[in-house]
C-alpha cells in the first residue's frame, strides 16, 4: 500500500507574511463586506456591531476547537447574524445567508494568506514519489468552498481535504484524521502528518497511529511527549524527513 503525507494548513503551509496568527486587515475587510451586504436587509445595524459579532464568532470557533469540535459553516453564519441583530435572521432567505458567506469569502480571496516557502517543493516531491497528499484543517470562519478555490487557484494540489466546518469535528479528534485516511484509502501506519500544533496536530495524528512531525516555528512550539517522528523549524525542511521516512 502506497504511503501518504498529510498537512495542516494554517501556520504550517499557509499563514500571514509576518508569521503572526491573525490578520487585522482581513478581519476589517470581512466586517466591511458583511456590513455593506447586510445593510440591504436592515438600515439599523452598525459597523461596530458587525465587527464585534465577527470577533465573537471567531472566539467561539476557537472555544469549540479546544473541545475537538466545530459547527458547520452555515451554522456559524447564523450565529454571526443573530449576534448582530436577533431580528435580522428572519429577514434573510437561506440563499441570502449563503450570499453573506460569499462576501466573507471575497474578503479572504482579496487578502489571502501567504504560502510558505518549501510548500510547493514538498508537494512536487510527493508527486514524483507517488505519495498521496491529504490536507487536514481546523478552518476558522472561512467556508469550505473558499478553501477549495484558494487551493485550486494556487495549485496547492491534494488527494483529499478534511475541513472541520464541513465535518463538524476538529483536530485533535480522531474522526477528522480517520476521515482523511478514508479519503486516502490507506492505513495510519502508512501516513506521516506535518503540523504546528503540538496537541491538535501531533497528538491527534499519533493517537490514530500516524507518524507526526511538529513545525516548531523557531522553537516557539514544543512537543508534549517523545512519540513524534521529528521536530523541524518550518515546512522547507520537510523533504528530508519524508525522504528518510519512505
C-alpha positions in Angstrom: 0.0 0.0 0.0 1.4 3.4 -1.0 2.4 5.9 1.6 0.8 9.3 2.1 1.7 12.7 3.5 -0.9 14.8 5.4 -0.6 18.5 6.1 -2.1 21.0 8.4 -2.9 24.3 6.6 -2.7 27.4 8.9 0.8 28.2 10.2 2.1 25.0 8.5 1.9 25.7 4.8 -0.1 29.0 4.8 -0.3 31.9 7.1 0.5 35.6 7.5 3.7 37.0 6.0 4.8 38.3 9.4 4.1 34.8 10.8 1.5 36.2 13.2 -1.5 34.1 13.9 -4.1 36.8 12.9 -4.7 39.3 10.1 -6.2 42.6 11.2 -6.6 43.6 7.6 -8.6 40.5 6.7 -10.8 40.9 9.7 -11.6 44.5 8.8 -12.3 43.7 5.2 -14.6 40.8 6.2 -16.5 43.1 8.6 -16.8 45.8 5.9 -18.2 43.5 3.3 -20.6 41.9 5.7 -21.8 45.3 6.9 -22.4 46.5 3.3 -24.3 43.4 2.4 -26.5 43.3 5.5 -27.5 47.0 5.1 -29.7 45.7 2.3 -31.9 44.0 4.9 -31.7 46.4 7.8 -30.6 50.1 8.0 -30.4 49.9 11.8 -27.2 47.8 12.0 -23.9 49.4 12.9 -20.4 48.6 11.6 -19.1 48.2 15.1 -21.8 45.6 15.9 -20.7 43.6 12.8 -17.0 43.8 13.9 -18.0 42.7 17.4 -20.0 39.8 16.0 -17.2 38.7 13.8 -14.8 38.7 16.8 -17.4 36.8 18.8 -17.8 34.0 16.2 -14.0 33.8 15.8 -13.6 33.4 19.6 -16.4 30.8 19.8 -14.8 28.7 17.0 -11.6 28.7 19.0 -13.5 27.6 22.1 -15.1 24.8 20.1 -11.8 23.6 18.8 -10.5 23.2 22.3 -13.2 20.6 22.8 -12.2 19.0 19.4 -15.4 20.2 17.8 -16.8 22.6 15.2 -20.1 23.6 13.7 -20.9 23.7 10.0 -20.1 26.9 8.3 -23.7 27.7 7.7 -24.4 27.4 11.4 -21.6 29.9 12.2 -23.1 32.3 9.7 -26.5 32.1 11.5 -24.8 32.7 14.9 -22.9 35.7 13.3 -26.2 37.2 12.0 -28.0 36.7 15.4 -25.2 38.3 17.3 -25.5 41.4 15.1 -29.3 41.6 15.5 -31.6 38.8 16.7 -34.4 40.0 14.3 -32.1 40.1 11.2 -32.1 36.3 10.6 -35.8 36.4 9.9 -35.3 38.9 7.1 -32.9 36.7 5.1 -33.7 33.7 2.9 -31.4 30.7 3.0 -29.8 31.7 -0.3 -29.2 35.2 1.2 -27.4 33.7 4.1 -25.2 31.7 1.7 -24.5 35.0 -0.2 -23.3 36.6 3.1 -20.8 33.7 3.3 -19.7 34.6 -0.2 -19.0 38.1 0.9 -16.7 36.8 3.7 -15.1 34.6 1.2 -14.4 37.6 -1.1 -12.5 39.2 1.7 -10.4 36.1 2.2 -9.6 35.9 -1.5 -8.8 39.6 -1.8 -6.4 39.4 1.2 -5.3 35.8 1.1 -2.7 34.2 3.4 0.9 33.7 2.3 2.1 30.3 1.0 5.2 29.4 3.0 8.5 28.7 1.3 9.0 25.0 0.8 5.3 24.1 0.3 5.4 23.7 -3.5 8.7 21.8 -3.3 7.2 19.4 -0.8 4.1 18.9 -3.0 6.2 18.3 -6.1 8.4 15.9 -4.2 5.4 13.9 -3.1 4.1 13.7 -6.7 7.4 12.5 -8.1 7.5 9.8 -5.4 3.8 8.9 -6.0 2.9 9.8 -2.4 -0.7 10.8 -1.9 -1.4 14.1 -0.2 -4.1 14.9 2.4 -4.9 18.3 4.0 -6.5 18.4 7.4 -7.5 21.8 8.8 -9.4 23.5 11.6 -10.9 26.2 9.5 -11.8 29.3 11.4 -14.6 31.5 10.0 -13.9 30.6 6.3 -16.1 28.5 4.1 -15.1 25.1 2.7 -15.8 26.5 -0.7 -13.3 29.3 -0.4 -10.6 26.9 0.8 -11.1 24.7 -2.3 -11.0 27.7 -4.5 -7.9 29.1 -2.9 -6.0 25.8 -3.0 -7.1 25.3 -6.6 -6.1 28.8 -7.8 -2.7 28.5 -6.2 -2.0 25.0 -7.5 -1.9 23.5 -4.0 -2.9 20.1 -5.2 -4.1 17.3 -2.9 -5.9 14.0 -3.0 -8.3 14.5 -0.1 -9.3 17.5 2.0 -10.8 17.4 5.5 -12.2 20.6 6.9 -13.5 21.0 10.4 -16.5 23.2 9.5 -17.5 20.7 6.8 -17.3 17.6 9.0 -18.5 19.2 12.3 -15.4 17.9 14.1 -12.0 19.4 14.7 -8.4 18.2 15.4 -7.3 16.5 17.5 -10.5 14.4 17.4 -9.8 11.1 15.7 -12.7 11.4 13.4 -11.2 14.1 11.2 -8.0 12.1 10.9 -9.9 8.9 10.2 -11.9 10.7 7.5 -8.7 11.7 5.9 -7.3 8.1 6.0 -10.6 7.0 4.3 -10.1 9.6 1.6 -6.6 8.4 1.0 -7.6 4.8 1.1 -4.8 3.9 3.4 -4.0 2.9 7.0 -2.4 5.1 9.7 0.9 3.3 9.6 1.4 4.5 6.1 0.9 8.2 6.8 3.1 11.0 8.1 1.5 14.2 9.3 3.0 17.7 9.4 1.5 20.4 11.7 2.4 23.3 14.0 0.1 22.5 16.9 1.5 20.0 19.5 -1.9 18.9 20.6 -4.3 19.3 17.6 -1.8 18.1 15.0 0.8 15.9 16.7 -1.2 14.2 19.4 -4.2 13.9 17.1 -2.1 12.1 14.4 -0.2 9.9 16.9 -3.4 8.9 18.6 -4.8 7.2 15.5 -1.4 5.6 14.7 0.1 8.0 12.2 3.6 9.4 12.4 3.8 13.1 13.1 6.3 16.0 12.6 6.0 19.2 14.6 6.6 22.5 12.9 8.3 24.4 15.7 8.5 27.9 14.1 11.8 28.9 15.5 11.4 26.7 18.6 8.2 28.6 19.7 6.3 25.3 19.7 7.4 22.3 21.8 6.3 18.7 21.7 4.5 17.5 24.7 5.9 13.9 24.6 8.5 12.0 22.7 6.3 10.0 20.4 6.7 12.4 17.4 8.8 11.5 14.4 10.7 14.8 14.3 10.7 18.5 15.1 11.6 20.9 12.3 11.6 24.7 12.1 9.4 25.1 9.1 7.9 23.2 6.1 11.0 23.8 4.0 12.8 21.1 6.0 10.1 18.5 5.3 11.5 16.8 2.2 14.5 15.4 4.1 12.1 14.0 6.7 9.8 12.4 4.1 12.8 11.0 2.2 14.1 9.2 5.2 10.6 8.1 6.2 9.7 6.4 2.9 
